[in-house]
């Protein structure tokens, strides 16, 4: 699967993500639990979020603290997103 196919699959999963407000880490954990393969570079998640925002699927509503210990941003501020 190439990068664009992976990104599109992730965005489709985001559309089905049950939470309306979330951190990227929460969605990432959900997507992996649902079987999405890990990207070559974890920074690829930024592209998923950017594309979803530009497509009007989500919008940024503020910031929150990363809660997952295995998160690259553990205990740091992260963007809080809302599904539209």
C-alpha positions as a Python dict, from the first residue, in 0.01 Angstrom:
ca = {
    (1, 'X'): (0, 0, 0),
    (2, 'X'): (145, 335, -96),
    (3, 'X'): (131, 648, 119),
    (4, 'X'): (-175, 796, -51),
    (5, 'X'): (-373, 471, -24),
    (6, 'X'): (-277, 443, 344),
    (7, 'X'): (-383, 803, 404),
    (8, 'X'): (-718, 751, 231),
    (9, 'X'): (-784, 437, 435),
    (10, 'X'): (-707, 629, 755),
    (11, 'X'): (-946, 908, 655),
    (12, 'X'): (-1223, 656, 588),
    (13, 'X'): (-1166, 516, 937),
    (14, 'X'): (-1182, 868, 1078),
    (15, 'X'): (-1528, 908, 928),
    (16, 'X'): (-1638, 603, 1130),
    (17, 'X'): (-1451, 701, 1448),
    (18, 'X'): (-1714, 702, 1726),
    (19, 'X'): (-1581, 1003, 1920),
    (20, 'X'): (-1683, 1352, 1813),
    (21, 'X'): (-1398, 1528, 1998),
    (22, 'X'): (-1056, 1369, 2003),
    (23, 'X'): (-679, 1396, 2002),
    (24, 'X'): (-485, 1248, 1712),
    (25, 'X'): (-340, 989, 1952),
    (26, 'X'): (-689, 865, 2036),
    (27, 'X'): (-775, 822, 1670),
    (28, 'X'): (-438, 660, 1597),
    (29, 'X'): (-498, 396, 1869),
    (30, 'X'): (-849, 331, 1731),
    (31, 'X'): (-720, 293, 1374),
    (32, 'X'): (-449, 46, 1478),
    (33, 'X'): (-704, -153, 1680),
    (34, 'X'): (-925, -168, 1369),
    (35, 'X'): (-638, -308, 1163),
    (36, 'X'): (-482, -9, 990),
    (37, 'X'): (-118, -82, 917),
    (38, 'X'): (144, 141, 1074),
    (39, 'X'): (296, 395, 837),
    (40, 'X'): (667, 397, 762),
    (41, 'X'): (689, 720, 959),
    (42, 'X'): (455, 808, 1247),
    (43, 'X'): (462, 1169, 1130),
    (44, 'X'): (233, 1053, 847),
    (45, 'X'): (-56, 1104, 1088),
    (46, 'X'): (-10, 1479, 1049),
    (47, 'X'): (-91, 1443, 680),
    (48, 'X'): (-408, 1250, 761),
    (49, 'X'): (-527, 1521, 997),
    (50, 'X'): (-433, 1802, 757),
    (51, 'X'): (-617, 1634, 468),
    (52, 'X'): (-924, 1561, 683),
    (53, 'X'): (-931, 1925, 794),
    (54, 'X'): (-903, 2051, 434),
    (55, 'X'): (-1186, 1816, 330),
    (56, 'X'): (-1412, 1958, 603),
    (57, 'X'): (-1426, 1631, 800),
    (58, 'X'): (-1279, 1781, 1119),
    (59, 'X'): (-1198, 2120, 1269),
    (60, 'X'): (-960, 2226, 1542),
    (61, 'X'): (-1140, 2337, 1858),
    (62, 'X'): (-852, 2382, 2102),
    (63, 'X'): (-579, 2195, 2283),
    (64, 'X'): (-553, 1914, 2537),
    (65, 'X'): (-276, 1710, 2697),
    (66, 'X'): (-162, 1384, 2535),
    (67, 'X'): (-273, 1101, 2763),
    (68, 'X'): (-111, 792, 2611),
    (69, 'X'): (220, 687, 2761),
    (70, 'X'): (340, 547, 2428),
    (71, 'X'): (253, 872, 2253),
    (72, 'X'): (537, 1068, 2099),
    (73, 'X'): (374, 1373, 2259),
    (74, 'X'): (307, 1220, 2603),
    (75, 'X'): (209, 1492, 2853),
    (76, 'X'): (248, 1765, 2591),
    (77, 'X'): (-22, 1983, 2443),
    (78, 'X'): (-191, 1849, 2132),
    (79, 'X'): (-462, 1985, 1905),
    (80, 'X'): (-814, 1888, 2000),
    (81, 'X'): (-1029, 1804, 1698),
    (82, 'X'): (-1403, 1785, 1638),
    (83, 'X'): (-1574, 1578, 1370),
    (84, 'X'): (-1812, 1786, 1159),
}
